[in-house]
Structure formats: C-alpha cells, structure tokens
Amino acid sequence: MISFKQMPVEVKAIVAAGVVFFSMMLSRSYLAENLDFRTQHWLRRLQMALFFNSLMLVGSLHVWRSTVTTFTRSSAASSFCFMLWKVAVFVFLALAHSSFFTLLFLVAEEPYFFSLAAYTCLGAYIILIFFLFTLGSVEQAYKFLAGRAAKAGTGNKNRTALKPVLAVLLTVVLTVVGLLNASQPPTVNSVEIPVHKLPSTMNNLKVVLLSDIHLGPTVGKTKLAMIVRMVKALKPDITVIVGDLSDAEAKIIRPAVEPLGELDSPLGTYFVTGNHEYYTSDVSNWFELLKSFNIQPLHNENVKIVSPKSTSDWFCLAGVDDIEADVLRYSGHGMDLKKALRGCSGEHAIVLLAHQPIAAKWALQERPDINLILSGHTHGGQIFPLNAGAYLLNPFFVGLYQVGQNTFVYVSPGTMYYGMPMRLGSRAEITEIILRSP
C-alpha cells in the first residue's frame, strides 16, 4: 500500500482539498451552534480559500512543469533571463493563489493594488491552464493520428517547447484584452418587453436593472459612483438590483456603498439577495444599510407598483431570496415563492426578481402566470473559457428569453465583475427595460 509520502504531489493536493471540504461540512453541521457569528463567517471564508488553493495547486504544478521544468535541460537554463523567468512564473502563481485571501484581509472603500494584481493573475491563470490543456490535447491527438506516440525526435522536442510559449503568448494577449474590456463603463442596453396584463396607463414604464456589482477587493466606490451617475441619466421609474451587490460585510465596506443613496427613482429602488450576500454572512446588516439609503429589500415579499396616472392601476413586483441561502442553511432565509407572491393574483401583471436563472426556472414551474422575471448571476461567463461552463449550467444564460406565450425572462450579464477585473466574450451592462402593455 502506498503511503501518503509516496503519493504524487497532485494526489496530495486533491487529498488536502478533500480534507478541507470535509471540514467545511463538519463545521457547518456541528460547530455552527457553538461559534459566534463573526467566527463562523471568517472560518467559512478561510475554508473556501484553502479549498480552492488546494485544487489550484494541481494546476500550478502543471504550469510550472510546462513553463519552467520543460526548459531546464536547454542551453538557456543557466542564463540570467531564465532565472528572471522562473521568478516571474513563481510570483504569478503566488499572486493567483493569494487572490482568495484578499476577501479576508484587503477590502476597503477603494481596491488595493495588490488585490487587483492578484485577481488579474487569477484570471490569467484560468486562461493559461485552458490553453496548456487544449494545446497538450491537440499535441497528443496529433501524435496518435500520425502514429508517432513512441517516437521522440528533435521535432517532437521543438513542439513540446512550442506549446508553453504559444500558451503564454495567447494568455498575455487575452489578459490585456480582458482588462481593457472590463475597464470600460458598462454598456447601456435598452430592451422593450411586452408584459401581459400591464395597465395601459403604465405603458412605457422604465425599469433599470443592475446585477452583480460585487463591491469588494476589486470594485470600490469610484466604480459604483459611475454606475449611479449612468442610472440617474436614464431617469428610470424603478431601479432594481438583483443580487451580488457585495462580497464583504456591510460595516467594512459601508463608505463604498454611499453612492447608492443618490438613486431617486420615483417608484422606488428594490433589492434581492444573491448568493454572494449569503457568503458574507451579513445579510441582516446589509438590509439595514440599504434601507438607510431608501432601497427596499424584497425578502420573499412583494410590493404594488401603482401607476402615477391612476391609483387603480398597478402590478405586483416580487422578490425571492437566493437559493444559496437554502444550501448554506442561512437562518430565516431561503427561496419561498408562495410567500413572495402572497396577494399577487393572476388578475394583475407579476414581475419577479430572482438572482439565479435556475430560480427563475423553478418559479415558472410553480407559477406559470408570472409575466416577467429579472435575473443575473451568470456574468455572461465573464471570461473565456468560463463562458461555456456558465452557458451549460444555467437554463437561461444571458439576454431575453420568451417562455410560453405571455412570460419573459431577462438575464443580466452583470453590471461589473466578480474578482477578476477582466471580461472576455462578455460585456458589463446596465439594462434599461421598457415595459409595454399589450
């Protein structure tokens, strides 16, 4: 039987990840009642950081072997430039691994440069792993098809060296493109949506949809102030924020949230939780903070949006808690559609705010008379190659979907980004939704 010391480093990393995951389940089930709120929050964040770092170690070893070890037998291995390259690769991997710990130690009104650098390296890390794997797979397929699997000539060595060089070059180019794309202000996307049973007096009502701002290590007050200015310029009747506003506790990041107090939509500003609100373990304090800025959380509840032209005309605006609250067993929270739609009959139009598209799907299975659901969560994949995974994992990916004859779902690609200050194959968006009566 092989001892732990004899196991390959990759296997040890996977075992470590399994141990951390088991400790997460154990602490959630048995220690929660014995730990105070703040300790629970800090422990959960630390466990998540250790879990992802353990998994990343497997990829980091592959990166090191592909970009450093491969060249150690070359004539350039003893050169000063190669030493600098080894240091650069080590620093790159160290920064990528440290990104998850910034949530514990480096959250403030504005992002720290270290956090921006760490998350940029994390994004580049994901891209690099993808290209190393893809190019490696292509190389193996070529060997198999060409019948050269057992041959090891000079040409093969050249191809082996070419693979990491090409992967690094592609990663650098896409990282720069992703950074430039994410640094641009969100695009304003105007969408007209017919809403069945919407009163004629509310025709052309304007709703501005925000989602996935992710205030935290890489998004701060300056970017939020820019978003608020853009929203105010659109002069919406209603503003809705469908989750993942922040990745940090309310008290820590309160100064960065202050621009939200400038939102002044005449029919109100509303908020529902996303999964990241529950990761902060600080939802109650976030609700109180948002209320102080005249933003109403819809905690499995609804409000009547009354027409400015006729008090007898209205529609039901409802919001549900994010489904992650159920997974985390967050006390007093969890998606409860029946409670959220209490008093919302089919005689009036129903608009539902639900952070995740899977929640939108579940809601329509239970209440097919919902006319419009506004969601976020997917980020449009945010960066290549995560786009494909986000597309496959969500029943609605991004944009407008018609479900049945009288129901629509709109999924925002996000107003900012999560962690990595990059976007590839997606664009940050502020959505201007014009409601049309039939």
Secondary structure, 3 states (H helix, E strand, C coil): CCCHHHCCHHHHHHHHHHHHHHHHHHHHHHHHHHCCHHHHHHHHHHHHHHHHHHHHHHHHHHHHHHHCHHHCCCHHHHCHHHHHHHHHHHHHHHHHHHHHHHHHHCCCCCCCHHHHHHHHHHHHHHHHHHHHHHHHHHHHHHHHHHCCCCCCCHHHHHHHHHHHHHHHHHHHHHHHHHHHHHHCCCEEEEEEEECCCCCHHHCCEEEEEECCCCECCCCCHHHHHHHHHHHHHHCCCEEEEECCCECCCHHHHHHHHHHHHHCCCCCCEEEECCHHHHHCCCHHHHHHHHHHCCEEECCCEEEEEECCCCCCCEEEEEECCCCHHHHCCCCCCCCCHHHHCCCCCCCCCEEEECCCHHHHHHHHHHCCCCCEEEECCCHHHCCCCHHHHHHHHCCCCCEEEEECCCEEEEECCCCCCCCCCCCCCCCCEEEEEEEECC
